[in-house]
Amino acid sequence: MKLVATEMYYALTELFTTNKYRLVLLGLALIAAMISVSELAVAKLFTKIILDEGTISETMFAVLVAFFFLFFGVTRGGHFLQRIYRVRFIDKAFQVSRRKKSVVKENWHWSLAFELTNLLSTFTQLAVVISIFTYINWQFGVINLLIIMAVFQFYGKLFRQQIQAQRGFVVAKKNKSHVPSVVRIGTRIKSGETGILVSSIAMLILLALLIYLSHIGDVSKANTIVLFFGLRIQNSNFAHISTSLMRFARARTHSE
């Protein structure tokens, strides 16, 4: 993943030329992370409503249900606004840079900026989810972290291969050599889907661990449900990172 970090840092400094816009970009990533925290809080609230349904009053039950739908709506609305605002933000950042570039290069820079913001947001969300897992149960959190490191190591190899492949396609285009669409598109999709498959295997391992810890009583039923929802979010983040990394590699090589 060292190459991934290097390329992301290069894209950050190349596309967002002022500290102001870099800080705003990181702020958007933190907002996305807070949305993830909110989603787990929603899961916790949902668990409380279901498990405590027979032990709480009807008034309290109605309040919890109303708060659940309100909280859920706020998180969805925040997610929507964050993704919409980044379009205006990227446009302003590019206007400030005032670098002359062709229409084709500008389009690739837009693609690169979108993938960079996607990756930063998703990595931040993932870091928050890992922290919550460790807080709920440190044993599960540590094993989860080790598995994530292994998955990221594999993602790094896929990314390196994709960078090399995409640079080959760029050279072929400059030399006016025809590369079939099935090769250009298929290479990227295959790498992204391979990453998703590996992360799915990792999730199955973590689910088995969660069931075992719940069975022996190390994790309460309420926390088991929250961790399950968290694993779903984490796996979704993995899938997003896998496909986004491949698109990032394409945009990075074509914008050079």
C-alpha positions in Angstrom: 0.0 0.0 0.0 3.0 2.3 0.0 2.6 3.0 -3.7 -1.1 3.8 -3.1 -0.2 6.3 -0.3 2.5 7.9 -2.5 0.1 8.3 -5.5 -2.7 9.7 -3.4 -0.3 12.2 -1.8 0.9 13.3 -5.2 -2.7 13.7 -6.5 -3.6 15.7 -3.3 -0.7 18.2 -3.8 -1.1 18.3 -7.6 -4.8 18.9 -7.8 -5.4 20.9 -4.6 -2.6 23.5 -4.7 -3.5 25.5 -1.5 -3.5 24.4 2.1 -7.0 25.8 2.5 -8.5 23.4 -0.1 -6.5 20.5 1.2 -7.9 21.1 4.7 -11.4 21.3 3.3 -10.9 18.0 1.5 -9.8 16.4 4.8 -12.8 17.9 6.5 -15.1 16.3 3.9 -13.4 13.0 4.7 -14.0 13.5 8.4 -17.7 14.3 7.7 -18.0 11.0 5.8 -16.4 9.3 8.8 -18.9 10.8 11.2 -21.7 9.6 9.0 -20.4 6.1 9.4 -20.3 6.5 13.2 -23.9 7.7 13.0 -24.9 4.7 11.0 -23.5 2.4 13.7 -25.4 4.5 16.3 -28.5 3.9 14.3 -27.8 0.2 14.3 -27.3 0.3 18.1 -30.6 2.2 18.5 -32.4 -0.3 16.2 -31.0 -3.1 18.3 -32.3 -1.5 21.5 -35.8 -1.1 20.1 -36.0 -4.7 19.0 -34.4 -6.4 22.0 -36.1 -4.2 24.7 -39.5 -4.0 23.0 -41.2 -6.0 25.7 -39.6 -4.3 28.6 -40.2 -0.6 27.8 -43.3 1.5 27.9 -45.3 2.2 24.8 -44.5 5.9 25.1 -40.7 5.2 25.3 -41.0 2.7 22.4 -42.8 5.4 20.3 -40.1 7.9 21.1 -37.3 5.5 20.3 -38.9 4.6 16.9 -39.4 8.3 16.0 -35.8 9.1 17.0 -34.6 6.2 15.0 -36.3 7.4 11.8 -35.2 11.0 12.4 -31.6 9.9 13.0 -31.6 7.7 10.0 -33.0 10.5 7.8 -30.3 12.9 9.1 -27.5 10.5 8.3 -28.8 9.9 4.8 -29.3 13.6 4.2 -25.8 14.4 5.4 -24.4 11.7 3.1 -26.3 13.3 0.2 -25.1 16.8 0.9 -21.5 15.8 1.4 -21.4 14.1 -2.0 -23.2 17.0 -3.7 -21.0 19.7 -2.2 -17.7 18.1 -3.3 -18.6 18.8 -6.9 -18.6 22.6 -6.2 -15.6 22.2 -4.0 -13.5 20.5 -6.7 -14.6 23.2 -9.3 -13.4 26.0 -6.9 -10.1 24.2 -6.2 -9.4 23.9 -9.9 -10.2 27.5 -10.6 -7.8 28.6 -7.9 -5.0 26.5 -9.4 -5.3 28.3 -12.7 -3.2 25.7 -14.5 -3.6 25.6 -18.3 -4.5 22.1 -19.5 -6.3 20.5 -22.4 -9.9 19.5 -22.2 -8.9 15.8 -22.2 -6.4 16.4 -19.3 -9.0 18.5 -17.4 -11.5 15.6 -17.7 -9.0 13.1 -16.3 -8.1 15.6 -13.5 -11.8 15.7 -12.6 -11.9 11.9 -12.5 -8.8 11.8 -10.4 -10.1 14.3 -8.0 -13.4 12.4 -7.5 -11.6 9.1 -6.9 -9.2 10.8 -4.5 -12.1 12.2 -2.5 -13.8 8.8 -2.6 -10.7 7.1 -1.3 -9.9 9.6 1.5 -13.5 9.4 2.7 -13.7 5.6 2.6 -10.3 5.2 4.3 -11.4 7.6 7.1 -14.7 5.7 7.5 -12.8 2.5 7.7 -10.5 3.8 10.4 -13.5 4.9 12.5 -15.2 1.5 12.1 -12.0 -0.3 13.2 -11.8 2.0 16.3 -15.4 1.2 17.2 -14.8 -2.5 16.8 -11.8 -2.4 19.1 -13.7 -0.3 21.6 -16.6 -2.9 21.7 -14.3 -5.9 21.9 -10.5 -5.5 21.7 -9.9 -9.1 20.7 -12.2 -8.8 17.7 -10.7 -5.4 16.9 -7.1 -6.7 16.9 -7.9 -9.7 14.7 -10.0 -7.5 12.4 -7.0 -5.1 12.1 -4.6 -7.9 11.2 -7.0 -9.2 8.5 -7.5 -5.7 7.1 -3.7 -5.3 6.8 -3.5 -8.5 4.9 -6.3 -7.4 2.5 -4.6 -4.0 2.0 -1.4 -5.8 1.1 -3.2 -7.6 -1.6 -4.9 -4.4 -2.8 -1.5 -2.8 -3.1 -0.3 -5.5 -5.5 -3.5 -5.2 -7.6 -3.0 -1.4 -7.7 0.7 -1.7 -8.8 -0.3 -4.1 -11.6 -3.2 -1.8 -12.6 -0.8 1.2 -12.8 1.5 -0.7 -15.0 -1.3 -1.9 -17.2 -2.9 1.5 -17.6 0.5 3.1 -18.5 0.8 0.5 -21.2 -2.6 1.5 -22.6 -1.5 5.2 -22.5 1.7 4.4 -24.5 -0.3 2.3 -26.9 -2.7 5.2 -27.5 0.2 7.6 -28.2 1.7 5.1 -30.6 -1.7 4.7 -32.2 -1.7 1.0 -31.4 -5.2 -0.5 -31.1 -6.0 -2.1 -27.7 -9.4 -3.9 -27.7 -12.0 -2.4 -25.3 -12.4 -5.8 -23.7 -8.8 -5.7 -22.7 -8.8 -2.0 -21.5 -12.0 -2.2 -19.6 -11.8 -5.9 -18.6 -8.4 -5.4 -17.0 -9.7 -2.8 -14.6 -12.9 -4.6 -13.8 -11.2 -7.9 -13.2 -8.8 -6.3 -10.7 -11.6 -4.5 -8.9 -13.7 -7.6 -8.6 -10.8 -9.7 -7.5 -10.3 -7.3 -4.6 -14.0 -7.5 -3.7 -13.8 -11.3 -3.7 -10.8 -11.3 -1.3 -12.5 -8.8 1.0 -15.7 -11.0 1.0 -13.6 -14.0 2.1 -12.1 -11.8 4.9 -15.7 -10.9 5.9 -16.7 -14.5 6.2 -13.7 -15.2 8.5 -14.7 -12.2 10.7 -18.3 -13.3 10.7 -17.3 -16.8 11.9 -15.1 -15.1 14.6 -18.0 -12.9 15.7 -20.4 -15.9 15.9 -17.8 -17.8 18.0 -17.3 -14.8 20.4 -21.0 -14.4 20.8 -21.5 -18.1 21.4 -18.9 -18.2 24.2 -20.4 -15.0 25.7 -17.5 -12.6 25.1 -19.8 -10.3 23.0 -23.4 -9.5 24.1 -26.3 -10.0 21.8 -26.8 -6.2 21.3 -23.1 -5.7 20.5 -23.1 -8.8 18.2 -25.8 -7.1 16.1 -23.9 -3.8 16.0 -20.7 -5.6 15.0 -22.6 -7.4 12.3 -23.9 -4.1 10.9 -20.4 -2.7 11.2 -18.9 -5.6 9.3 -21.4 -4.9 6.5 -20.3 -1.3 6.4 -16.7 -2.4 6.5 -17.1 -4.8 3.7 -18.9 -2.2 1.6 -16.0 0.1 2.2 -13.6 -2.6 1.0 -15.6 -3.1 -2.2 -15.6 0.7 -2.7 -11.9 0.9 -2.2 -11.1 -1.9 -4.5 -13.0 -0.5 -7.5 -12.1 3.1 -6.7 -8.4 2.2 -6.6 -8.6 0.8 -10.1 -10.4 3.9 -11.4 -7.8 6.0 -9.6 -5.0 4.2 -11.3 -6.6 4.8 -14.7 -7.2 8.5 -14.0 -3.7 8.9 -12.6 -1.9 7.5 -15.6 -4.1 9.3 -18.1 -3.6 12.6 -16.4 0.2 12.5 -16.3 
